[in-house]
């Protein structure tokens, strides 16, 4: 681990290895038509702004946008791919103050940046609570979604 940076790991980090201020950024992932259709089918949310190109053309964004919760789901998947919690996470405990700041358009490429914001030992649960400030960024480096995630992580 370098100073204030979490490196992508093959195995998860333990609670004791985290430091406030450490950050990690994922690779990018392009949001596709298939993603939106699959999410609509899974969630049952077929709202026209996401699924009807003609309707969306007349709406405020001028085109279809991805579901907000699809963006959150993609952020979760991008974070998981980094591996820094693989095998050491005990539970996802809290999603805090999640904001949907800008639309995610079909064709946008997003990535997630997670920064350790707070550490709270929880010995009776076998580890500690790591709270991350999480930002979902588009290809223009604009924050499209942001908030906090708190996860219970094993101690050594």
C-alpha positions in Angstrom: 0.0 0.0 0.0 1.3 3.5 -0.8 0.7 6.5 1.3 -3.0 7.4 1.3 -3.8 5.1 -1.5 -5.5 1.7 -1.5 -4.0 -0.5 -4.2 -6.2 -3.0 -6.0 -5.7 -6.2 -4.0 -6.2 -9.9 -4.9 -7.3 -10.4 -1.3 -9.2 -8.1 1.0 -7.7 -5.7 3.4 -8.4 -6.1 7.2 -9.8 -3.4 9.3 -6.4 -2.7 10.8 -5.0 -1.9 7.4 -7.3 0.9 6.5 -6.4 4.6 7.2 -8.6 7.6 6.9 -7.9 9.4 3.7 -6.9 6.3 1.7 -8.6 6.2 -1.7 -9.0 3.9 -4.7 -10.5 4.4 -8.1 -11.9 1.7 -10.3 -11.6 1.2 -14.0 -14.4 2.6 -16.2 -17.5 0.8 -17.5 -19.7 2.1 -20.2 -23.5 2.1 -19.5 -25.3 0.4 -22.4 -28.8 -0.1 -23.8 -28.6 -3.7 -22.6 -27.9 -2.5 -19.1 -30.9 -0.3 -19.0 -33.2 -3.0 -20.5 -31.9 -5.7 -18.1 -32.3 -3.4 -15.1 -35.8 -2.4 -16.1 -36.7 -6.1 -16.5 -35.1 -7.0 -13.1 -36.6 -4.1 -11.2 -39.9 -3.8 -13.0 -39.2 -0.1 -13.5 -40.1 0.6 -17.2 -40.4 4.4 -16.7 -40.5 6.1 -20.1 -37.5 8.4 -19.4 -35.4 5.2 -19.3 -37.0 3.0 -21.9 -38.8 5.2 -24.5 -36.5 7.1 -26.8 -39.4 9.2 -28.3 -40.8 10.2 -24.9 -37.3 11.0 -23.6 -36.5 13.2 -26.5 -39.2 15.6 -25.3 -38.2 15.3 -21.6 -35.8 17.7 -19.9 -32.6 15.7 -20.6 -33.5 15.4 -24.3 -32.6 11.7 -24.3 -32.9 8.5 -22.3 -31.1 8.3 -19.0 -30.1 5.3 -16.9 -32.0 4.5 -13.8 -30.5 6.1 -10.7 -30.5 2.8 -8.9 -28.7 1.2 -11.9 -25.9 3.7 -11.4 -25.7 2.8 -7.7 -25.7 -0.9 -8.6 -22.9 -0.4 -11.2 -20.9 1.6 -8.5 -21.2 -1.4 -6.2 -20.0 -3.8 -8.9 -17.1 -1.6 -9.8 -16.0 -1.4 -6.2 -16.3 -5.2 -5.8 -14.1 -5.8 -8.8 -11.2 -3.9 -7.1 -10.8 -6.7 -4.6 -9.9 -4.7 -1.5 -12.8 -6.2 0.5 -12.7 -9.7 -1.0 -12.9 -12.2 1.8 -12.6 -9.7 4.6 -16.0 -7.9 4.4 -18.5 -9.2 6.9 -21.5 -7.1 6.0 -22.6 -4.0 4.1 -24.1 -2.0 7.0 -25.3 1.3 5.7 -25.9 3.4 2.6 -25.8 7.1 3.7 -27.0 10.3 2.2 -26.9 9.0 -1.4 -27.3 11.8 -3.9 -28.2 11.6 -7.6 -26.5 14.7 -8.9 -26.4 14.4 -12.7 -28.0 12.1 -15.2 -26.2 9.0 -16.5 -26.7 8.8 -20.3 -26.5 5.7 -22.3 -23.0 5.6 -23.6 -21.5 7.3 -20.5 -18.4 5.6 -19.0 -18.5 5.7 -15.2 -16.0 4.7 -12.6 -16.1 4.7 -8.8 -13.8 6.5 -6.3 -13.9 5.4 -2.7 -12.1 7.3 0.1 -11.9 6.1 3.7 -13.8 8.7 5.7 -14.1 7.0 9.1 -13.0 4.0 11.1 -14.8 2.6 14.1 -13.6 -0.5 15.9 -16.3 -3.0 16.7 -14.4 -5.8 18.4 -17.5 -7.7 19.6 -18.5 -8.1 15.9 -15.0 -9.3 14.9 -13.8 -6.2 13.2 -14.6 -2.6 12.6 -16.8 -0.3 10.6 -15.1 1.3 7.6 -17.1 4.3 6.2 -16.2 5.3 2.6 -17.1 8.5 0.8 -18.1 7.1 -2.6 -18.3 9.1 -5.8 -19.5 7.8 -9.2 -17.8 9.8 -11.9 -18.5 10.0 -15.6 -16.0 10.3 -18.4 -15.9 14.1 -17.9 -14.8 13.6 -14.2 -18.2 15.0 -13.1 -19.7 13.4 -10.0 -23.0 11.9 -11.1 -23.8 10.2 -7.8 -22.2 10.4 -4.3 -22.7 9.3 -0.7 -21.3 7.1 2.0 -21.1 3.3 2.3 -20.3 1.7 5.7 -19.1 -1.9 5.7 -18.1 -4.2 8.6 -14.6 -5.5 7.9 -12.8 -8.3 9.7 -9.8 -7.6 12.0 -6.7 -9.8 11.9 
